[in-house]
Amino acid sequence: MFNNYPSIPYIGFKDENVKTPLTFPKQHQDIQPGMEYQMSPLPIFENPNYIPSGKLQDKVVIISGGDSGIGRAVSVLFAKEGANIVINYLNEHEDANYTKQIVESYGRRCLLIPGDLRDEGLSSYIAKTTLEVFGKIDVLINNCGVQFPQNSILDISSKQLKDTFETNIFSFFYLTKAVLPYLDANSSIINTTSVTAFEGKKNLIDYSSTKGAITVFTKSLALSLADQKIRVNAVAPGPIWTPLIPSSFSENEVEIFGTDVPLKRAGQPFELAPAYLYLASDDSRYVTGQIIHVNGGSMV
């Protein structure tokens, strides 16, 4: 059923050493946000040595872009910790269904809701459907995003600029507004920003700008919701091996992706997921308005 994926049920890796590749074969996908099942090697989204402790037992978590990449790693880790997962994704049905089956292999429920979050109405549908199915919402993770590298600002069309901002930051506003009325005290909102918000990136001017907006959105929203005891934080990934990479960069760029950070390699999705878990759980009950950097050693 799944083209390039191990058979279901899938629990852990055969190799418990979790070897992370230093470089990647040349490859490119023509359409964003990309398909994980077409990547070589497949991203590593799960740590087989992880021992869960029920930190999210029976919590209900909504994750945009939860079908693959960082979102998949978070979905799987949260399921291990006892959460039921609602995944929004654009159109990557094979990736999403594989993630759903992995979540369910850990005994949790997973609801898939495809659709384009640039349509504000979809966010209301996600919130209402989640309530109908699960009866509550405990954690929101705004994680979806696109990037379209250009060598000059002169090459960024008005359509690209609009698409990037509507996907990367407008959707965060829309989904947060839709979910917020149903969040109780001690709920958590987690946003995915980027190292580019702090370092910049000369060929990702519009993308970096949206990530800067997400960073300030996180801090401002945290202040706004502090009296309601709803915590708002963000994770700022560095170079991570996700479908966004081969679907946005050239074959030659993919081949050396991530080798320019101090640790000399790209990160894998499973290496970010624990940061989201920390921010979603009671372990971070005194943390709000903060950014956790997981970037291979970049000094930001």
N, C-alpha and C positions, 0 to 999 in steps of 0.2 A: 504493500500500500504506500509506503513512504520511500521515495527515490533516494537514496544516499544516507538514510538514517539507520541505526541499529533497530532490531525488532523490539516491539513492545511486549511485555513490560520492560522498561529500561530502568535499572536501579544501579547507579554507580558506574565506575569504569572497570575494565578488565585490568588495566595497569594502575595500581594504587599509588604509584609515584607521581602521577599527574604531571607528565612532562610537557612543558610549554615551549612551543617552537620559537626560535629566534628570528627567523625570516619566513617569508611565504612565497609560494610559486606565483608567477605572473598570472593574473586573471582579471577579468572585468565583466561587470553586468551592466546592461544598458538602461535599466529602469530602476529608479528608487522607489521605496527604501531598500530594495534588494531582498533576495531569497537566501536564507541560511542554508537550505539543503543543497544549494548549488556551490557552496564555498568549499575550498580545499586548502588546508585541512578544515574540517568542521570546527567551529569555536568550542572551547571547553566551558560548559555552563554549570558543571556540578563538581563539587569536591567529595570524592568517595570516602574521605576520612572524617567528614563532618559528623558530629554526634549531636542530634537535636535535643532540645530540653523543653519543648512546649511553650516557647516564648510568645507565640501568637495563637495559642490554642483557641479555635472557634472564632477567630477574628475574620472579618470580611474585608478584602483588599481589592481595590480597583487599580489596574495598571494600564495606562495607555502605552501602546507599543510593546505589549507584554508577550508577543508571539515569538520573538527571537532576540538574539543579542543580549544586551544587559537586561532587558525586560524578561526574557526567558529565564535567565539565571536567578533573577529575583523571584519570579513566580515559583520556580522549583524549590528554592531555599525556603520561601515562606510556607509552601505546602508541607515541607518537612517539619516546619515548626508549628504546624497545626492550622494554618489559615486556609480558608476557602477563597478562590481567586476569580475575579472578573477581568477578562482581558479584552481591551479594545485594540483592534489592528485595522490596517487599511484594506488590503486584499491578499495577504500572504497566507492563503488558506491552508496549504500543506504544512508550513511552519507552525501555524496556530494550532492545528489539530494534533500535531505531534506534541507540542507543549501541553496541551490539554490532557493527552493520554499519560504523559509523565506525571503531571500533577495528580491525576486520578490514581496512578499506580501507588501513590503514597497515601491513599485513602481519603483524599480531600475532593471537594467539588470544584469544577472549573466551568465558568460560563464564558462563551465567546460571543463578542458583539462586534462584527466588522463594520467599518464605515469611516468616512472622512471627517475628522474632528474640526476641519475648517467650517463645517456646517454647525452652527451653534445649537441647533435643535437636537443633534445627535447626543450632546452631553446630557440634556434633560432626559432623553430616552435611556441612556446608560444608568443614570441615577435612579430613575423610576423602576426600571427593570431589575436592577440590583435589589431594591427594596422589596419588590414583588417576590423575588426568588429567595432572598436570604433574610429579609426583615430588618436589616441594618447595614451601616457602612462604618468601618472603623479606621481604615487607612486609605488615603488617595496617593497614588504615585503618578505624577505627570512626567512622562518619559519619552513621548514620541518626538521625532525630529527628522529633518532633512538637511542636506548641505549640497551646494552646487559650486564647486571651485571655479574661480575665474581669475585670470592673471591681472586684471585691472578693474577698478570700479566702473570704468567706462564700458566694460563688457557685461555688467549686471543689468539686465533688462528690468523694466518696471514689473513685468509678470513674475520674474524670478524673485525680485525683492518682496512682492506681495505674497507669493507662495511660501517663501521661507519664513516670513514673519507670521503669517496666518497659521502655519503648521507648528512652528517652534515656540511661540509665545501666546498668540491669540487663543490657541486651543487650551493652554494652561489656565487662562482666565475663564474660558467658557466652562471647562470641566469643574474647576474649583467652585465657581458660582453655582453650578447645578448641584454639587455634592454638599456644599457647606451647610445648608439648612438641616441636613440629616446627621451631621457630626455632633457627637457629644464631647463633653470635657474629657481630656486625655486622649482624644483622637490625634492622628498625625497626618500631616501633608508633607510629601517629599518630592522635590523637583530635581530633575536631571539638568544640570548646567554643564560647564565644560572648562577645561584648562584654558581654552581660547578666550574666555571671558576675562582672564587675568593676564595672559601673555599676548593676546592678539594673534592673528594669522593672516599673512599678507594676501593669500589667495582665497581666504574665507571671510571677507569683510562683512557681508550680510549675516552669515551664520554666526560669526563671533559677536556681532552686535546683538543678535537675539539671545545669545547665551549671557551677555552682560545684562540684558533686560531681565532674564530669568533670575539672575543673582540678586538684583535689587528688588524684584518682585518677591523673592523669598524673604528678604529682610523686612520689607515693608509690610507684607502680609503677616509675618510673625508678630510684629508690633500691633497690628490691627486686631489679631485674634488672641493676644495674650490674656486679656480679661476673661475670655471664654475657655481658657486653659486648653486651647487647641494649638499644638506645636507645629511649626513650619520650618523645615530645613531643606538642605540640598546636598547632592553629591556632585563633585566636579571631576569627571573622568579625564584622564589623559588619553593617549592612543590605545584604543581597545579594539580587538579583532571581532568586528560585528559586520552584518551585511551592508551597513552603510559605507564601509571602506571600499570593497570592490565595486560597489554601485556608484561611487562618486569619484574615485581616483583612477588614474591610468594604470596599466599593467606594470610599468616601471616603478611607479610610486608605491604600488601595493607590495612589490618585491622587497622594498627597504622600509616598509611602514613600521614605525615605532622604534627604529634603531638609533634615533637621535636623542633619546632620553637617557639619564644617568644609568638606568638599569639595562640599557641597550637592547630592549625588546618591547614589543607591544604587550599590553595586558590582556588577559582572558576574562570573559564575562564573570566567571565564578569568583574572580578576585575582587570584584566590586560588590557583589551581592551582600556580604556581611556588613558593609557600611549602611546599606538600606535597612537591613534587619536591625541594626543598632538604633537607627533613627525611628523605626516603626514600633519598637518594643519599649517596655517600661525602663529598660536600662538607660534610656536617654530622657527620662522624665523631667530633668532640669536643663534640657538643651533645646533652644529654639533660636531661629534667626541665624543659624550657623551653616557653614559650607565645609563638607569633608572632602579633602583632596585625595584622590587615588590615581596617581599619574606617573608612577615609575621614577619619581625623584625630581621632577621639575620644581624649581624653587619659585613659588608664586606667593 
